Amino acid sequence: MFEWRQYPIIFLFFAVCLTVIFYSNQAKEDDASQKNKETEKRKHEQESYFKKISFYLLKKDQEQLHLLSDELMIDNNTKRSSFEAPQGFFYTNERAKVNFEANKGLYRPEDSTFILSEEVQLDSGESLLRSDHATYVMNREFFLSEGNVQTETRDVKSGDQIFVNSLKVHAWPKIKKSDYEGQVKGHIKRKRPYEPDVFFTSDNIYLDLLVNQIRLEGKVTIKRQDVDASSRRGEIYLDNQNKRLKYYTLFDDVKVIEKLKISENSLIERKAFGEKLEGIISEEKLILTGSPKVLQEDDVVKGNKITLRENNEVIEVEDASSNFSIKKKDK
């Protein structure tokens, strides 16, 4: 049986080793603790902290940003300012006022960027935006909003409201342009209550309020009353609601499905296909070109240009090359 007293030198050696290890670990812990204290001290020296503050940012003696915040932390090296529960307003270069609120905020002076996150809301009077995250680059007049983006925009010319939801939006307020990306859904609410709303979806849309136009790209759909249309690309002309002009145009692989009420208790489904569709809302007309074809009950109609009237069985066909045909199944 092994006994330590038979080997005193070995016992002494292990005891010394254990003592050295203990004091070495203790020294490391003390050194780490001291470093943490010094780091914390430097952190406090590098950062200024305030509660319940009012923050102003001036540019050429004009107020550019004003906010109230529960907490403010300023990095004394980078001069960056972090905010808790900021709310206030800022001015664009055109002196348009934008009100905002969020759970968190950050101002970066090195590139004049103001960042808001968590339950962000921006309100310019003509438009309202909600999102998870928003970045405004002040010297470039550029917005980027991401995460559960919801916007409401009033068209000044027509008085219509444009509602759009997407994953992301880029906006340039000075030129009144916005680009929406990812799972875009929206609708146009008419100023007059008796005018039906227009609903649309797309992968991406591009809104230009200077020319009052919406451009849609990728898996486009447009719905108005009982008409559902789809294509690969499309355009909506906001000025043409009450004019004898096309209000929307669809391009590439156009498909239209319409429910027609032919009697009090009877509905039929009409399908139409083509390469281009023009919708003239003021006259409730749909004009198909590009090898158009219409299926209505047992009829198949083809021609060079086909005009449909909403909720009307009548089909107008222009047939310059004699391709018109109506086929009925045997009963």
C-alpha positions in Angstrom: 0.0 0.0 0.0 1.3 3.5 -1.0 2.0 6.0 1.8 3.1 9.6 1.4 5.4 9.4 4.5 7.5 6.8 2.7 8.2 9.4 0.0 8.6 12.8 1.8 10.4 14.5 -1.1 7.6 13.6 -3.6 5.0 14.9 -1.1 6.9 18.2 -0.6 7.2 18.6 -4.4 3.4 18.3 -5.0 2.6 20.6 -2.1 4.9 23.3 -3.5 3.3 22.9 -7.0 -0.2 23.2 -5.6 0.8 26.3 -3.7 2.3 27.9 -6.8 -0.7 27.1 -8.8 -3.1 28.6 -6.2 -1.2 31.8 -5.9 -0.8 32.0 -9.7 -4.6 31.7 -10.2 -5.2 34.2 -7.4 -2.8 36.6 -9.1 -4.6 36.2 -12.5 -8.0 36.8 -10.8 -6.7 39.9 -9.1 -5.1 41.1 -12.4 -8.4 40.5 -14.3 -10.4 42.3 -11.6 -8.1 45.3 -11.8 -8.3 45.4 -15.6 -12.1 45.3 -15.4 -12.1 48.2 -12.9 -9.7 50.1 -15.2 -11.9 49.4 -18.2 -15.0 50.4 -16.4 -13.3 53.6 -15.3 -12.1 54.4 -18.8 -15.7 53.7 -20.1 -17.1 56.2 -17.6 -14.4 58.7 -18.7 -15.2 58.2 -22.4 -19.0 58.4 -22.0 -21.3 61.1 -20.7 -24.7 60.1 -19.4 -27.8 62.2 -19.0 -31.5 61.6 -18.0 -34.6 63.3 -19.2 -32.8 65.6 -21.7 -33.7 67.9 -24.5 -31.3 67.5 -27.4 -30.8 70.1 -30.2 -28.7 69.9 -33.4 -28.1 73.1 -35.4 -26.9 73.6 -39.0 -26.0 77.1 -40.2 -27.8 78.6 -37.2 -31.0 76.8 -38.1 -32.5 74.0 -36.0 -32.0 70.7 -37.8 -33.0 68.2 -35.1 -34.8 68.5 -31.8 -35.7 65.6 -29.5 -36.7 64.7 -26.0 -35.3 61.5 -24.6 -35.5 59.5 -21.3 -31.7 58.8 -21.5 -28.8 60.2 -23.5 -25.3 58.7 -23.7 -22.6 60.5 -25.6 -19.3 58.8 -26.6 -16.7 61.4 -25.9 -14.3 60.0 -28.4 -16.6 59.5 -31.4 -19.2 62.1 -30.3 -22.0 59.6 -31.2 -25.2 60.1 -29.2 -27.5 57.2 -28.1 -31.0 57.8 -27.0 -33.7 55.9 -25.1 -37.3 56.5 -26.1 -36.6 59.5 -28.3 -39.4 61.7 -29.8 -39.3 65.0 -31.6 -38.8 66.3 -35.1 -36.2 67.1 -37.7 -36.1 69.2 -40.8 -35.2 68.2 -44.3 -33.0 70.4 -46.5 -36.2 71.9 -47.9 -37.3 72.8 -44.3 -40.1 70.2 -44.4 -40.8 69.1 -40.8 -40.9 65.4 -39.9 -42.1 64.2 -36.5 -40.7 61.0 -35.1 -40.8 58.6 -32.2 -39.1 55.3 -31.4 -37.8 53.2 -28.6 -34.1 53.8 -29.4 -32.1 56.2 -31.4 -28.5 57.0 -32.5 -27.0 60.1 -34.1 -23.7 59.6 -35.9 -22.0 63.1 -36.5 -19.3 61.7 -38.8 -21.8 61.1 -41.6 -24.8 63.1 -40.4 -26.9 60.0 -39.9 -29.9 59.6 -37.6 -31.0 56.1 -36.8 -34.2 55.0 -35.1 -35.2 51.5 -34.1 -38.0 49.5 -32.4 -41.6 50.8 -33.0 -40.5 53.6 -35.3 -43.0 56.2 -36.5 -42.3 59.1 -38.9 -44.9 61.6 -39.8 -44.4 64.4 -42.4 -48.0 65.5 -42.7 -48.4 64.1 -46.2 -47.0 60.7 -45.4 -46.8 58.4 -42.3 -44.3 55.6 -42.0 -44.1 52.8 -39.4 -41.2 50.2 -39.3 -38.8 48.3 -37.1 -35.8 50.3 -38.2 -35.3 53.6 -40.0 -32.1 55.5 -41.1 -32.0 59.1 -42.3 -28.9 60.4 -43.9 -29.4 64.1 -43.4 -26.8 65.5 -45.9 -28.1 63.2 -48.7 -31.8 63.5 -48.0 -32.1 59.8 -48.0 -34.3 57.4 -46.0 -34.0 53.6 -45.5 -36.7 51.8 -43.5 -36.7 48.1 -42.9 -38.8 45.5 -41.1 -42.6 45.5 -41.2 -42.7 48.7 -43.2 -46.1 50.4 -43.5 -46.7 53.7 -45.2 -49.6 56.0 -45.8 -49.2 58.7 -48.4 -51.6 61.3 -49.5 -51.5 62.3 -53.2 -51.8 66.1 -53.1 -53.2 66.3 -56.7 -56.0 63.8 -56.4 -56.5 63.6 -52.6 -56.3 59.8 -52.8 -54.6 57.8 -50.0 -51.9 55.3 -51.0 -51.2 52.5 -48.5 -48.2 50.3 -49.0 -46.7 47.4 -46.8 -43.3 45.9 -47.6 -40.1 44.5 -46.1 -38.0 47.6 -47.0 -38.3 51.0 -48.5 -35.8 53.6 -49.8 -37.1 57.2 -50.0 -35.9 60.5 -51.4 -38.2 63.2 -50.0 -36.8 66.0 -52.1 -37.7 64.3 -55.4 -40.7 62.6 -53.9 -39.6 59.0 -54.9 -39.9 55.8 -52.9 -38.7 52.3 -53.8 -40.4 49.4 -52.0 -38.8 45.9 -51.9 -40.1 42.5 -50.8 -43.6 41.2 -50.5 -45.2 44.5 -51.4 -49.0 44.9 -50.8 -51.0 48.0 -51.1 -54.2 49.8 -52.1 -55.3 53.1 -53.3 -58.2 54.6 -51.4 -60.2 57.0 -53.5 -61.0 60.5 -52.3 -64.7 60.0 -53.2 -66.4 57.3 -51.2 -68.4 56.0 -54.1 -65.3 55.2 -56.2 -64.0 51.7 -55.6 -60.5 51.2 -54.2 -57.7 49.6 -56.2 -55.6 46.9 -54.6 -52.2 45.7 -55.8 -49.3 43.4 -55.0 -45.8 43.0 -56.4 -42.3 41.9 -55.6 -41.1 45.6 -55.9 -42.8 48.9 -56.6 -41.5 52.3 -57.5 -43.6 55.3 -56.4 -42.9 58.7 -58.1 -45.2 61.4 -56.9 -43.7 64.1 -59.2 -45.3 62.3 -62.2 -48.0 60.5 -60.0 -47.0 57.1 -61.2 -46.5 53.7 -59.6 -44.3 51.1 -61.4 -44.7 47.4 -60.4 -42.2 44.6 -61.1 -42.4 40.9 -60.4 -45.6 38.8 -59.8 -47.9 41.8 -60.2 -51.6 41.6 -59.3 -54.3 44.3 -59.5 -57.8 44.0 -58.1 -60.7 46.3 -58.6 -64.2 45.3 -57.6 -64.8 41.9 -59.3 -61.8 42.1 -61.6 -58.6 40.3 -60.7 -55.6 40.8 -63.1 -52.0 39.5 -63.0 -48.8 39.9 -65.0 -45.1 40.3 -64.7 -44.9 44.1 -64.9 -47.3 47.0 -64.4 -47.9 50.7 -64.1 -50.6 52.8 -62.4 -51.2 56.4 -63.5 -52.7 58.2 -60.5 -53.7 61.3 -62.5 -55.9 59.4 -64.8 -58.7 58.2 -62.5 -61.4 60.4 -64.0 -59.9 60.9 -67.5 -60.6 58.9 -70.6 -57.1 57.6 -70.4 -55.6 54.3 -69.1 -55.4 54.2 -65.3 -53.3 51.1 -65.2 -51.3 49.0 -67.6 -50.1 45.4 -67.3 -47.4 43.8 -69.4 -46.2 40.2 -70.1 -48.4 37.1 -69.5 -51.5 39.1 -68.6 -54.4 37.1 -67.1 -57.8 38.6 -66.1 -60.5 36.8 -64.1 -63.8 38.6 -63.7 -67.0 37.6 -62.0 -70.0 38.6 -64.1 -73.5 39.0 -62.6 -75.9 38.0 -65.5 -79.0 37.8 -63.3 -80.1 38.3 -59.7 -78.9 34.8 -58.7 -76.5 33.9 -61.4 -72.8 34.6 -61.8 -70.4 33.5 -64.5 -66.6 33.7 -64.7 -64.8 35.4 -67.6 -61.1 34.8 -68.2 -58.9 36.8 -70.6 -55.3 36.5 -71.7 -52.9 38.7 -73.6 -49.5 40.4 -73.5 -50.8 43.9 -72.6 -53.8 45.1 -70.7 -55.0 48.8 -70.4 -57.6 49.6 -67.7 -59.6 52.7 -68.3 -61.4 53.1 -65.0 -63.5 56.2 -66.0 -65.2 54.1 -68.7 -64.9 50.7 -66.9 -63.1 49.3 -69.9 -60.3 46.7 -70.2 -58.4 46.6 -73.5 -56.3 43.5 -74.3 -53.7 43.4 -77.0 -50.9 41.0 -78.0 -52.7 37.8 -79.2 -55.6 38.3 -76.8 -58.1 35.6 -76.0 -61.3 35.6 -73.9 -63.1 32.6 -72.4 -66.7 33.3 -71.4 -69.0 30.4 -70.6 -68.8 28.2 -73.7 -67.4 30.9 -76.0 -63.7 31.4 -77.0 -63.0 34.8 -78.5 -59.7 35.7 -80.3 -58.6 38.8 -82.1 -56.0 41.5 -82.5 -57.6 43.8 -79.9 -60.3 42.9 -77.5 -62.2 45.3 -75.3 -64.1 44.1 -72.2 -66.6 46.2 -70.2 -66.6 45.5 -66.5 -69.7 43.6 -65.3 -71.0 43.4 -68.9 -71.2 40.3 -71.1 -70.5 42.4 -74.3 -67.1 41.8 -75.9 -65.8 44.2 -78.5 -63.3 42.6 -81.0 -61.1 44.3 -83.6 -60.0 41.7 -86.1 -57.7 43.1 -88.8 -56.3 39.7 -89.7 -59.5 37.6 -89.5 -58.5 35.6 -86.4 -61.9 36.0 -84.8 -63.7 32.9 -83.7 -66.5 31.9 -81.4 -66.8 28.2 -80.4 -69.6 26.6 -78.5 -69.6 23.2 -77.1 -72.3 20.8 -78.2 -75.1 20.5 -75.6 
